[in-house]
Amino acid sequence: MFVFSLSAALIYLAAARLASGLLGEPPPALSEEVARVAMPPEVQPGNIRRVLDQVLSHMLFKHRSGRKSVCYGLLGCFHVSGKLAHLRSVPESPEKLDTKFYLYTNGGPETREQRSIGVEDEAEMLDYFSYQKLSLSHFDPTKPTKILLHGYKGRGDGTNARRIRNAFLDRENVNVFSVDWSNGAKGPNYLRAVANAELVARQMARLIVEMIALGANPKDIHIVGFSLGAQVAGMAGGEVQKMGFKIGRITGLDPASFTFERAGLDADKRLDLTDAEFVDVIHTDGSLIWSDGFGLLAPVGHVDFYPNGGQDQPGCKDSYVGALTFQLRVLSAQNMNSTHLCSHARAVDLFIESLDPSCQFLAFPCPGLRQYGRDFTHGNCFTCGDGSSCGEMGIKAPQRSGRGALYLATRATKPFCGQQIRTSVEISPSSKLTRGTMYLQLHHSSTVTTFELSSSRLGSQALDMISGGQELSAIAVANAHSITSEKTPILYAALVFRPKTGPAGVITSQQVMLDRITVTNQDKQRWYFCGGNTTVKYSNTQKNKPLILKLDQIRC
């Protein structure tokens, strides 16, 4: 009886806050009307819900002064006004959206073994308005809770949702909710899905409050949303706060950008760092203009990760023309080609790989995206200082102290998680001015990691100029844990120089002299080659045979 009374009190409190205008703009008499609703001590939560639903349904009203509005009972009123109002609409009804909440729990080793051979877990379908059904389910309020949200045209039982769900269940003993709002996310176009997102967020907020009523700690609730689902997560977090609670974490996987840029919707209708105790975001397809990518480029969380610069991802064939064509199809509800979603969907792959305990996506602070190509890719930001400035992208993000915008590099193919390596070559002061590219291959652990070395100096980088006294450097990603002091005390580097013609077709010097090579892994372990005026020559006759050099851990 105590649990039901607590739930009743929480639902009553939430309804009173709704009525006071936090989720709409009701008339002044509404809060007085709600205050007069009696709460018999033996009343069941379902009866309270029906009474309050009737009160709100009859008392909440629409403002029609140049705004689009609609009210849906306890979910409150939805208004469209302000910026981009001409493009937006109010959400469709809860009945039409028919949002489903599927609960999955960890059944132990047997369940893990079944998942490994493709047998699907059994799910319990719950309602956002049925406290009693939640209390009778396998939901365990003493365990952490993960809530998964798909994006535009996605499904709660889609491939990515299943992958994340299974990875969570294999990793720890948790409650996993997969939200299926496919009816609302399918359109008929993207703008309709955006409108429906706000209603789904309020439905989620009610379910979360019911979890808290059962004893769940708000700090143990973690929402993971992809694309438009990340924006729903942010709105849901905001709605929960209006009911007096704050969830622990929201992870945004390349949050949708169109209509959600800072100049678009209000703060309570998009993801930002106020929506949870900790908000982490992975940007993989960001763009300065909506037609060039699907994700946000601007930072919106406590920590924002920008793998490979947060825009085009290695191994993807995204293009501006392809993205623009895709965006126009999205807006007009035409069929879509998933080829153009490669960078956008990479955020999901990266997050899933982070659930593997052996994976470490270490991320570094750097001046900013404008300097990414000049600074980070050359390894100029390849340091954590005293260790407090770096972060770790993915599931372990809260465990690191790094905040703000952080950058990292990944592999181009699965597994994307690897070991970031910086290689630098110091050109001898006596080396003649030339133009070209230096390539270095590290041979280690039966694999090869290739670096395309260039100067980070602005003019030299643009013209491929190499002059005496310069440092040529690059970041590349090796297989995870493949270059360590224990595994590879000795490294071998193969160097090739490819000259380019100078102005008016003049052939520049076909050799470069170097003094030192330094290889550094992300754990600050280093290998060196020390040899003054070592010459790397280009040779047509020998098919540009590489120069092989030995590196050890003895400092120069």
LINHUKA-V339260 format. One record per backbone hydrogen bond with DSSP energy under -1.0 kcal/mol. CO is the residue of the C=O (numbers start at 0). NH is the residue of the N-H. If there is no record, write none. Layout:
# LINHUKA-V339260
co = {CO | CO}
nh = {NH | NH}
This chain:
# LINHUKA-V339260
co = {0 | 1 | 2 | 3 | 4 | 5 | 6 | 7 | 8 | 9 | 10 | 11 | 12 | 13 | 14 | 15 | 16 | 17 | 26 | 28 | 29 | 30 | 31 | 33 | 39 | 43 | 44 | 45 | 46 | 47 | 48 | 49 | 50 | 51 | 52 | 53 | 54 | 55 | 63 | 67 | 69 | 71 | 72 | 75 | 77 | 79 | 81 | 83 | 92 | 93 | 99 | 100 | 101 | 102 | 103 | 107 | 108 | 109 | 110 | 111 | 113 | 114 | 123 | 125 | 129 | 130 | 131 | 133 | 139 | 143 | 144 | 145 | 146 | 147 | 148 | 150 | 154 | 157 | 158 | 159 | 160 | 161 | 162 | 163 | 164 | 165 | 166 | 167 | 171 | 174 | 175 | 176 | 177 | 179 | 180 | 181 | 184 | 188 | 189 | 190 | 191 | 192 | 195 | 196 | 197 | 198 | 199 | 200 | 201 | 202 | 203 | 204 | 205 | 206 | 207 | 208 | 209 | 210 | 211 | 216 | 217 | 217 | 219 | 220 | 221 | 222 | 223 | 224 | 225 | 226 | 227 | 228 | 229 | 230 | 231 | 232 | 233 | 234 | 235 | 236 | 237 | 239 | 240 | 246 | 247 | 248 | 249 | 250 | 251 | 252 | 254 | 256 | 260 | 265 | 266 | 271 | 277 | 278 | 278 | 279 | 280 | 281 | 284 | 288 | 293 | 301 | 302 | 303 | 304 | 305 | 305 | 306 | 309 | 312 | 318 | 319 | 320 | 321 | 322 | 323 | 324 | 325 | 326 | 327 | 328 | 329 | 336 | 337 | 338 | 340 | 344 | 344 | 345 | 346 | 347 | 348 | 349 | 351 | 352 | 355 | 359 | 360 | 362 | 363 | 368 | 370 | 371 | 374 | 375 | 376 | 378 | 380 | 383 | 383 | 389 | 390 | 393 | 395 | 396 | 403 | 405 | 406 | 407 | 415 | 418 | 420 | 421 | 422 | 423 | 424 | 425 | 425 | 427 | 433 | 434 | 436 | 437 | 438 | 439 | 440 | 441 | 442 | 443 | 446 | 448 | 450 | 452 | 453 | 456 | 457 | 458 | 459 | 463 | 465 | 466 | 469 | 471 | 472 | 473 | 475 | 477 | 478 | 483 | 490 | 491 | 492 | 493 | 494 | 495 | 497 | 501 | 502 | 505 | 509 | 511 | 512 | 513 | 514 | 515 | 516 | 517 | 518 | 519 | 520 | 524 | 526 | 527 | 528 | 530 | 533 | 535 | 538 | 539 | 546 | 548 | 550 | 551}
nh = {4 | 5 | 6 | 7 | 8 | 9 | 10 | 11 | 12 | 13 | 14 | 15 | 16 | 17 | 18 | 19 | 21 | 20 | 29 | 32 | 33 | 34 | 35 | 36 | 42 | 47 | 48 | 49 | 50 | 51 | 52 | 53 | 54 | 55 | 56 | 57 | 58 | 59 | 65 | 79 | 77 | 74 | 75 | 71 | 69 | 67 | 84 | 86 | 96 | 97 | 179 | 125 | 177 | 123 | 175 | 111 | 112 | 113 | 114 | 115 | 118 | 117 | 102 | 100 | 133 | 134 | 135 | 136 | 142 | 174 | 221 | 176 | 223 | 178 | 225 | 153 | 157 | 161 | 162 | 163 | 164 | 165 | 166 | 167 | 168 | 169 | 170 | 171 | 173 | 145 | 103 | 147 | 101 | 99 | 184 | 185 | 152 | 192 | 193 | 194 | 195 | 196 | 199 | 200 | 201 | 202 | 203 | 204 | 205 | 206 | 207 | 208 | 209 | 210 | 211 | 212 | 213 | 215 | 214 | 219 | 220 | 247 | 144 | 248 | 146 | 250 | 148 | 252 | 228 | 255 | 231 | 232 | 233 | 234 | 235 | 236 | 237 | 238 | 239 | 240 | 241 | 244 | 243 | 276 | 277 | 222 | 279 | 224 | 281 | 226 | 295 | 259 | 263 | 268 | 269 | 274 | 249 | 301 | 302 | 251 | 304 | 253 | 294 | 291 | 256 | 403 | 280 | 405 | 282 | 308 | 407 | 309 | 285 | 315 | 322 | 323 | 324 | 325 | 326 | 327 | 328 | 329 | 330 | 331 | 333 | 189 | 339 | 340 | 341 | 344 | 347 | 348 | 349 | 350 | 351 | 352 | 353 | 354 | 355 | 358 | 361 | 392 | 390 | 406 | 371 | 374 | 376 | 379 | 378 | 474 | 381 | 382 | 386 | 388 | 401 | 362 | 396 | 398 | 399 | 303 | 305 | 363 | 307 | 410 | 477 | 475 | 519 | 473 | 517 | 471 | 514 | 515 | 430 | 465 | 499 | 497 | 452 | 495 | 450 | 493 | 448 | 491 | 446 | 443 | 441 | 439 | 437 | 472 | 460 | 461 | 462 | 464 | 435 | 433 | 469 | 426 | 424 | 453 | 422 | 420 | 418 | 481 | 487 | 550 | 442 | 548 | 440 | 546 | 438 | 436 | 504 | 505 | 501 | 537 | 535 | 427 | 533 | 530 | 425 | 528 | 423 | 526 | 421 | 523 | 520 | 518 | 551 | 516 | 533 | 513 | 511 | 543 | 542 | 494 | 492 | 490 | 527}
